[in-house]
Amino acid sequence: MDREKLVRIWRALEGAKAEREGWLHVADIARRTGINPVTVRWYLDHYLDQAIEEQQLLPGIRLRLVRLKPGYDLLGYLKARESIRNIKGV
């Protein structure tokens, strides 16, 4: 995991809280962060899956809207995720 990419994605999601109720397209996150959209999706699916809410515009079409769930902060989220990982021995 590249923590710098994770932080850039998190900041983009945090910055969107005031806009459109915080929902962003994956392409918007990619544009704001300068990270490839495929990489953004991968980080959302593998590292931020518990911290985000998702909304699909149309079934079967890969237009995903995402936003941070209320009450999450990056440092707390990463610590909790690391603790769970250590317990599982992964």
C-alpha positions as CSV (number, residue, x, y, z in Angstrom):
1,M,0.0,0.0,0.0
2,D,1.2,3.4,-0.9
3,R,0.2,5.6,2.1
4,E,0.6,8.8,0.1
5,K,-1.9,7.7,-2.5
6,L,-4.3,6.6,0.3
7,V,-4.0,10.0,1.9
8,R,-4.6,11.8,-1.4
9,I,-7.8,9.8,-2.0
10,W,-9.0,10.3,1.6
11,R,-8.4,14.1,1.3
12,A,-10.3,14.2,-2.0
13,L,-13.2,12.5,-0.3
14,E,-13.0,14.8,2.7
15,G,-12.9,17.8,0.5
16,A,-16.1,16.7,-1.2
17,K,-18.2,16.7,2.0
18,A,-19.6,20.1,1.2
19,E,-20.2,19.3,-2.4
20,R,-23.2,17.2,-3.6
21,E,-23.5,15.8,-0.1
22,G,-20.0,14.4,-0.4
23,W,-20.6,12.0,-3.3
24,L,-17.8,11.8,-5.9
25,H,-17.4,9.7,-9.0
26,V,-14.3,7.6,-9.1
27,A,-13.2,9.7,-12.1
28,D,-13.5,12.8,-10.1
29,I,-11.3,11.4,-7.3
30,A,-8.8,10.3,-10.0
31,R,-8.7,13.8,-11.5
32,R,-8.4,15.6,-8.1
33,T,-5.6,13.3,-6.9
34,G,-3.7,12.7,-10.2
35,I,-4.0,8.9,-9.6
36,N,-5.2,6.5,-12.3
37,P,-8.9,5.7,-12.0
38,V,-8.2,1.9,-11.9
39,T,-5.8,2.5,-8.9
40,V,-8.4,4.7,-7.2
41,R,-11.0,1.9,-7.5
42,W,-8.5,-0.6,-6.2
43,Y,-7.7,1.5,-3.1
44,L,-11.4,2.0,-2.5
45,D,-12.1,-1.7,-2.8
46,H,-9.1,-3.0,-0.8
47,Y,-8.2,-0.3,1.7
48,L,-11.2,2.0,2.2
49,D,-14.1,-0.4,1.8
50,Q,-15.2,-0.1,5.5
51,A,-14.9,3.8,5.5
52,I,-16.9,4.6,2.4
53,E,-20.5,4.4,1.3
54,E,-21.2,3.5,-2.3
55,Q,-24.0,4.3,-4.7
56,Q,-24.4,2.9,-8.2
57,L,-26.2,5.0,-10.6
58,L,-27.3,2.2,-12.9
59,P,-27.0,-1.5,-12.4
60,G,-24.3,-3.2,-14.4
61,I,-22.6,0.1,-15.3
62,R,-19.4,1.0,-13.5
63,L,-20.4,4.6,-12.6
64,R,-19.8,4.5,-8.9
65,L,-20.4,7.3,-6.5
66,V,-18.6,7.1,-3.2
67,R,-18.3,9.2,0.0
68,L,-16.8,8.8,3.4
69,K,-19.1,7.5,6.1
70,P,-19.7,9.9,9.0
71,G,-17.4,9.7,11.9
72,Y,-14.3,8.3,10.2
73,D,-10.9,9.9,10.4
74,L,-7.9,8.6,8.4
75,L,-5.5,8.0,11.3
76,G,-8.2,6.2,13.5
77,Y,-9.3,4.1,10.5
78,L,-5.8,3.0,9.6
79,K,-5.0,2.1,13.3
80,A,-8.2,0.0,13.5
81,R,-7.5,-1.7,10.2
82,E,-3.9,-2.5,11.3
83,S,-5.2,-3.9,14.6
84,I,-7.6,-6.2,12.8
85,R,-4.9,-7.3,10.4
86,N,-2.6,-8.1,13.3
87,I,-5.3,-10.2,15.1
88,K,-6.0,-12.1,11.9
89,G,-2.3,-12.7,11.3
90,V,-2.5,-11.4,7.8
